[in-house]
Amino acid sequence: MRLPHPVYGLYERRLAASLPKDAIPRHIGVILDGNRRWARSLGESASHGHRRGADKIVELLEWSEEAGVEVVTLWMLSTDNLSRASDELSELLGIIQDAVSDLAARGRWCLQVVGALDLLPPGAAATLREAERRTSNVPGLHVNIAVGYGGRREIADAVRAMLRAHAHDGTALEDLAESFDVEHIAEHLYTRGQPDPDLVIRTSGEQRLGGFLLWQSVHTEFYFCEAYWPDFRRVDFLRALRSYAQRERRLGR
């Protein structure tokens, strides 16, 4: 429901003020979904939708900062997306590079690229790595840029890295099998050292993870929003935080 502007502003301020400070998620994952459908509903091209979606990212990060969130993971391109038509994929990768470069140029957030960059064109991978390098010492909000990301691929990469590390140390396979536990994988994830996501938001009305942060989301709360990503508003973000705050998190206990 879209409220008249004066009423909307009052509602938004009251909603923000009602959020308990001790129930703000430390880490939020966001599946930026619905760009193409948003564009199609307006008779526009897919690239128009992707660009409008990219424009929304700065607002989301500002809202997250204001709320006190520490880590935001943005799923911008999945491994499945890499099978899209070459023309659309090329445009989308260009839009992602522009968006990430713009975030880095602001010098406001620490960017970390998470994903299988070896699956991307070399130029795109280099641009993303440079944005990460330029912001590596920026304090404050930590922003994971998930590009070429798939949850199964991440777990496979973590297992591969773990096996290589133990092989380098001369660990026998039998000894590794005896001592192996979940932390061996956790130590090699793309997001190692970070808190697991407390909340994952998916826009566009789709109610599935699609492979997002499969390992890390074992105790995550989920919020599914009907709005397409380009239409996602601060009030939608605040509603997600309110929903999270109202839940009793038992963490499997």
N, C-alpha and C positions, 0 to 999 in steps of 0.2 A: 504494500500500500504506500503510495507517495503522498505525503502530507503537504498542505500549503506551506510555502516557505517560512513564514513567521512561526507557525506551529511546529514545523519540522525542527527549526533551530532550538526552540524551547525544549522539545522532546529529546533532542540529541544531547543538550547540556545536562538535563536531568538524568538521562541514562548514563552519561559519563560520570556524573557525581555519585551515582548509586553503586558503582563498582567497588567492591571491597579491595583495598590495596594489597591485602595478604592473599588474594586469590587470583592474581594475575599470572598467566602462564609465562614461564621463563623462555620457552622455545615454542614458536608457532610455525607450522608448516602450511604453505598455501599452494593449492593446485589451481593455477590460473586458467580456468576452463571457460569456454564459450565464446572465444573471440570470433571464430568463423561464423557461428550461428547468429551472433549479434550483428555482424556485418551483413549476413544474408537477409536478416529481417529488415534491413534498411536498403536492400538492393545494392549493396556495396561489395567490393572485392574482399577476398580473404586477407590480403595484405593490409587493407584499411583497418580491419578488425584487429589484426596483430599489432599495428602501430598504436591504435587507441588503447589496447591492453597494456602495451609497454609504457604508455604515458601514465597509467594508473599506479605504477609501481612506486614512484616517489611518494605519492600520497599514503600508500599503505605503510611504507617505512616510517614516515613522519607520525602516523597514528600509533604505530608500534612503539616508537620512542616515547611519545607522550604517555602511553599507558604503562611504561616501565618494562616492556619485553626486552629480553637480552639477546635472543637469537631468532632470526627469521630465515626459513628455508623456502625459496621460491622455485617451484617446478616449472621451468620455462620451455623445456623440450625433452621429451621422453625418447628412449631408444626405439619405441614403436613409431614415433613421429618421423624417424629418419627414413621410413619407407614411403613417405608422401611423394607426390609428383615432384619431379626435380625442380620445376619452375617455382612452385610454392615453397619448397624447402629452401631453395636458394634465397628467396625473398625473406623468409622467416629467419634464417640464420643472419642475414644482413641486419634485420630489425633487432635481433637479440644482441648482436655485436654493438650496434649504435646505443642501445639501452644500457648495456653494461659499461660501455666506455663513458657514457654520461654519468652514471652512478659513480664511477671511479673519479671522474673529473671534479665532482662535488667535494671530494675529500672528507666526506662526512661519515661514511660507514666502512667497516672492514669487510671486504668481499673475499669469499672463498668459493672457488669453482668446484663443484662436486659432480662427477659423472665420468663417462668413458670418453675422454677427449680424443683418444686415438681413433674413434669412430667419426670424428668431424673432419671437414676439410682443414688442411694445415693452417691456412690463413685465419680461419675462425678460431681454432684452438689457440693460436698465438695471441690473438686479440684478447681472449678471455684470460690467458695466463698473465698478460701484461697488466690487465685491470687488477688482477689479484696481487701482483707484485707491487703496484703503485699504492695500494691501500693496506698492505700487510701490517703496518704499524699504527693504523688509525684506531684510536680507542672508541669505546661505546658500542653501539649496536653491531652485532656480527651478522652478516648476511650471506647465507649459502646460495649460490647460483647453480641450480640443478639443470644442467644442459647435457644432452646425451645420457640422461639418467634413467636407469631402470633398477628396481629393487633387487631383482634376481641377479642382474649383472653386478651390482655392488657386492652382494654376498659372494658370488663367484670370484670377483676380484680380491675380496678380503681373504678367502680361503687360499687363493693362489699366492698372495703376498705372504701369508702366514707360512705356507709350505716352503716358499723360497727362503724365508728368514731362518727357518729351522734347518733347512738343507745347508745353508751357509754356515750355520753354527755346528754342523756335523751331527745333529740329532737323528738317531735311528728312527725309522718309520714306526717300528714296534713301540719304542719308548714314547713317541709323540701320541700314538693311539691310546696308550695307557694314561697319559697325563692330560689329554685334550679336554677342554671345557669351553663354555660359551665365551669366556673372556678372550680366548685366543682369536676368535673372529672379531669381537668388538674392538680389539686393539688395532685392527686393520681396516675398519670401515672408513668410508670417505669422511664421516663426521666424528671420527675418534676424538676423544677428549671433550666433546660437547655433551650437554644434557640431552637426553632423549626428548622428542617433541611432546609437550603436554597437550597440545591442541593442534589438530589439522583441520583447515577450512577448505572446502571445495565449492567453487561457484558453479553456476549453470544448471543446478537441479540434479546433476548426476550423483548417485549415492553409492560410490565405490571408490576404492583406493587406486586401482589401476596399477599397482606396483610401487607406490610411493612410500619410501622409508619403511619397507617391509620389516626389517629387523628391529628398527628403532621404535616402531609404533605399537609394540606389544601391550603397553598400558596407556596408550594415547586416547584422548577423547576426540570425537569427530563432530564437526558441524557442517551441515550441507545447506548451502544458500541457493535460493532459486535464481537470483540475479546472474546474468552473464557477467564475466569478469570486467568488461569495460564499464558496466553500469554499477559496479560494486561501490557502495558509499560508506562513509564513516559510520553511519548509523547501523549498517549491516555488520561492520567490524565490531562495533560496540555490543550489538546483540549477540554476536558469537562469544565475546568475552563474558557477557552476562550469563549465557547458557552454561559456559564452562564453570563460572563461579557458583552456580546453583547445583552443580552435580556433586555427589558424594564419591570421591575417588578412593576406592579401596585397594587399588593396585594389585588385584588378585588375591588379597588376603581375606 
